[in-house]
Amino acid sequence: MVTLLAIVTLVILCWRLYSKRVQNSEAYQAGVVPLANIMDIGFVAMTPIIVHITGLASGLAMAGLCALGFAMGWVIRYNIRRFEPVSGQKGLLHNIEHIAQWALVLASVVNVAYYLQLMGAAIIYPFPFAGVAAFPTIIAVVSLLALGGIGFFHGLGKLNQMGQRTTAFNLAAVGAIIVAFLAYNLEVALAGNWSLPDYRPELTIEGGRQILGFFALVQGFEASRYLSSEYSAELRISTMRKAQIIASVVFVLFPLSTLLLFAEVRPEPTEAAVLQIAEVASPVLPWLVLALAIGSQASASVNAISSRSHVLEEISGNRLPLRVTFPLLAAGAIAVVLVTDVLSAVAAASRVFAVFFALQCLIALLLAGRHKEWPKFAGILAVGLAMVIIAIFGISS
């Protein structure tokens, strides 16, 4: 039943998402960018570690991260309304935004590094040499060299368009995987063998700091902030909100649906643990997870380098040719790949993204004060303080 439900769900969702009505919808096109950026494979790969730290509270931990991400999305949406109309004016707000853009570029470079490290681990998983740590690094470095070279000579426009189209498959695959895990729970329950998993680790201060270090998993919605040349402010605000709601539902359902299997299999808390429990639920499921990992990480890395190249060009005052930005971003990501592992890269990205978001909160705070919107001022201040806490205290697992 699990395999059948997974395949049926995948087919139905692909049929729906690849329909002309959906693909040609402006709302879908505006929403798929933030959704693809939020829902990369990171949440799947990191769920075993979150479960290991929080146990039965893993769904609650993910809900907390998503709530914090949604609150930050609210601030970004406020800036779309209030800051964008005055963003061209010189002054304090413009200077803060300039610094924030540098933080965004740096965070994105780190993010791309962890995207491709995860992709490399997924590619080699079925092979006997899967345990060799050097192979994911080699795959990530080669991929980045290729992206930097292609971007320099041809640009990444066509690859980025292709990546956005594969997002429909990624979304369908995520849906099918969650349905399959829920179906496995149902099978066990119908057989009378379902019981609450024995996962009750004590949450320590260090564990809490590690959860903060996973904030990068729920970011990506800020991509809507930089699509002003393509879509209206109201459309970007609406689609960003919907993308965050969809991603939040998925992020909370995923650990809840896998708790039983984690209790049965007891895998080591590594990025490959989901593949190990997936084999128990269905022989098809690990291959679906692998396809999702490779497709989502490849498209996410292309999207990140492509979009941040425009940001880098802008903050250089257009003195840096666009074609040069691609190898520069790739070189930065290669440096991160060579000196960090996946978990350290996620934590580093979380902290730098938190700096970017804190600066966005500062912009929103100044605007709320200028417009005397005091309830919003208080809310923005609270979100900004949360971002500062993540930037200071978030650590790797």
N, C-alpha and C positions, 0 to 999 in steps of 0.2 A: 504493500500500500504506500509506503514512504516514497519509493522510487517512482511509482506511477503518479502520485500527487506532485512530486517535484517536477517531473517532465511536463505534466498537464499545465501546471502553474506557469512554467517557463514559456511554453508555447502560447498560452493565452495572453500573457503580459507582453511578449514580443510582438504578437499580432496586433495588440492594441497600441503599443508604443511606437511601432514602426508604420502605423497607418498614416496615410497622407494628411489626414485631418489633424493628427497630433504633430507630426514632424513639421508641417507647414504653419502651425499655430505660432503666432508671435509670443504668446504667453509661455508656451513650451520652450521656445528658443531662448527667451530671456531667463527662464527658470532653470534650464538644464545646466547652465554654467555654474551658479552657486551650488546646485544640488550635486553635480559631479565633483566639485571641489570639496564639499563636506563629506560625501559618502565614498571616499576612496577605501581601499581594503584595510586601512589602518585599524578601523574599529573591529574588524574581524580578527586580525592578527593580535591585537592587544587585549581582546576580551579574556583570554586565558589568564593573563597577568592580573587583570582587574578582578577576576573571580578568585584568584589565588590570594589577593590582598584582602578582599571584602566578603568573599563567600556568598551567603544568601542575600547579602545587601548589595550585590553587584548591580542589579537592576536599579536600585536606589542611587548608587554611585553614578551610574551613567545618566540617570534622570537629573541628578544634581549638575553634572557637567553640561548637559543639554540645556537646562534652565539658565545656567550662567551664560552659555552661548547665545540663547534666545534674548536674554537681557542685553547682551552686547550688540546683538543684531538690532534691537530696538534703538540703541544709540546711533548705530550706523545709519539706520533709516531716518532718524532725526537729522543727521548731518546731510543726508541726501536732500532733504527738504530745505534745511536752513543754511547749510554751508555752501552747497554747490552754486547757488545764485550769486554768491559773493566771493567764490574761490579765486577769481582772477584778480582781485584787489590786493595790492601790496600791503603788508602790515603784519601784526602779530599772528593772526590766524593763518596767513599764508606761510609764515616761517615755521609754525608748528607743523602744518601739513607737509612741508618740505622734509622736516626731520622724520615725520611719521612714514613718509614714502621710502626713505632710506631703510628704516626698520622693517618695512614690509618686504623690500627687496631682499634684505639679509635673511629674514625669516623664511621667505619662499625658497631661497637657495638651500637652506637646511632642510626644508620640507621635500624638495625635489630629491635630495640625497637619500632621505628615508623612503620615499616612494620607490626609487629604483633598487635600493637594497632589498626591500620586501619583494619586489618583482623578481630579482635575481634568486632569492630564496625559494620563491614559488616555482620558477622554471626548473631548478635542479632537484626539487623535492622527490619526483618519481625515480630518480637515478641512484645508483649505489653510492655515489660520491656526495650525497646530499649533506652529509655532516661536515664537509670540508668548508671552513669558514671563508676561505679565499675566493671561492667561486662566485658567491653573490656580489662581492666587491668587484671582481673582474667584470662581471656582466654589467654592473652599474656604471663602471668607468667607461667601458666600451660604448654603452648606450649614450652616455653624456658626450663622449667624443663625437659620436655620430650626430646627435642633436645639435651640438655646437657647429659642426661642419655644414650640415644641411641648412641650418638657419643662416649661416654666413653667406653661403652661395645661392640659396634659393628661398630663404624664409621658411617659416613653419606654418604658414596659412593653411595649406592643403592638409598637412598632418593634423592640425588643430581641428579643422572641419571634420575630418575622419574620426578623430577622437571623440568629438561631441556626438557623432552619430552612434558610436559604440556605447555611449552612456545609456542608451535605451536598453541594450543587452545587459549592461551592468545592473541596472535597476531591476530588470526582470529576473536576473540571476539571484540578486539579494532576496527578492520576494520568494522565489522558489526554494531557496536554502532555508529561510525561516519557516515556511510552510512545512518543509520536510522535517525539520527538528520538532515542530509542534505535533506533526503526525506521529513521530516516534514516541513522544510523550503520551499521546492518545492510545497508541497500540499497547504500551506498557500498562497504562491505566485500565484498559479493557481486559487485559490479562490478569488484573488484580495485583500487579507487582509494583505499582507506583507508590513512592513514599518521598517525603521531603528529604532532599540530599543533606548529608552530614557535612556541611561546609560552614563552619562558624569560627574562622580565625579572628583573633583579637585585633581590632584596628588600632594601630599605634600612631604616634605623631609622624614617624617616618612614612608609614603607609599612607597617611593623609597627604603628606607632601608628594608622594609618588602619584597619587590620584590627581593632584594639581598639575603634575608634570605631563598628564595626558590631555590637557586642554586643547592641544593642537589637533586632536582627533575630531573635535566638533567645530573647528573654524573652517573657513572656506566661503562662508556667506558674504564676506567683505568683497568678493569678486564683483558683486552687483554694483558696488560703489563706483567701479571704474568701467562701467559699460554705458556711460552717459552719451557717448557718440552714437550708440546704436539703439537705445531704448529710452522711453520717457521715464521721468522720475517716479511717477505713480505706478507704472508697470514694474519697474525694478523693485520698488518697495513691496508691492503685492507678491511678486514671485519670490523674492527673498524670504518673506514671511512663510509662504507655503513650503518652500524648500526646507526651511528649518523645522517646520512641523513634521513633514514627511520623514526627514532624517532622524528627528528625535524619537518618533514612534519606532522606527527600525532599530535605533541604537539601544532602546530599552528592551524591546522584545527579544533581541538577539541573545543577550546573556540569560534572560529568563528561560528561553526555550532550550538552552544548552546545559543548564545546571545539572539535570539528571544524568546526562552523558558524562559530564566532567566528574560527577560522583562515582559513576561506574568505571570509567577508564582510568581516572587519576593520572592524566598525562603530566609531564613536566611543564611548568608554565613558560613555554616558549612560543614563538610566532607560528610554529608548525602544529601546535596542539589541536587547533580546530580541525585540521586535516585528519588527525588521528581519531578524534571522536566522530567525525563525519563518516569514516569507514565503517563504524559500528552501526550507524543509522541506515546507510544505503551505499552500495558499491559505486553508485553514480555520483554521489554527493561530493567526494574529494575532487573529482575531475571538474565539477561545476565550480567549486571553490577556487581551484587552480585557474580555471578560465577567467573567473571574476578577478582574481588577483593580478593576473598578467594584463588583462584588458584595462582594468581600472587604473592600475599604477602607470601603465604606459600613457594612457590618455591624460591622466592627471599631471604627469611630469611635462608632457608637451604643452598642455594648457597653461601650466604655471610659468614655464620659461617664455612662452609666447606672450602671455599677458604682462608679465613683469618686465619684458623687454621694452614695452611702451612706457612703463613707469620709469625705468632707468633712463630712457631717452629723454623723458620730460624733465626729470630732476637734474639732468646734465645741462639743461637749458638748450636742448637740441644740438649741443656741440658734439655729442657722441652719435655717430651714424647708427641707425637701427640695426644694420647687419652686423655691426661689431658687438652689440649687446648680447647676442646669442652665445658666442664663444666665451664671453666674459662671465655670464651667468653659469654656463656649463663648467667653466674652470673653477668657479667658487664651489659648486656642488661636488666636483671631483675632490677638492681639498677636504670637504666635510666627510665624504665617503671614506677617504684614506685615513682619517684620524678618529672617526667615531663608529660605534656600532648603532644598530637601529634604535635601541631604547634611549641611548644618549642623544641621538639626533632628534627623536620625538620630544624629549624633555627640553632640549635646547630650542627647538622650534617653538614650543609652548611658551617659553620665557620671552623670546624675542617677539612673538606675536602679541604677548601680553603687553609689552612695551608699546608696540604699534597701537593696540587698542586703548591703552591708557592715554596716549597722545590724542586719539580720536575722542576720548571722553573729555579731555581738556578743551578741545575745540568746541564740543557740544556744550560743555559747562559755561564757557564764555558767551556762547550764543544764547543759551537759556537765560543767563543773567542779563544780557543785553535786551532780551525781549520780555524780561520780568516773568518768566514761566517758572515760578519757584517750586511747585511740586515736581516738575521735570528736572529742575536743577538738583533737587535732593536725590532723585532716582539715579541720575547720571553720576552724581558724586559717589553713591554707593557702588555702582558698577565699576567706576574708575578705581576705587579703593580695592575692589576684588581683583582687578587686573594687576595692580601694584603688588598685591600679596602673591599672586601667581608668579610674577616676574622675579620676586625675591626668594620665595620659598619652594617653588616647584623643582623637583629633582627626578632623576631617572630611576627606574626600578632595578 
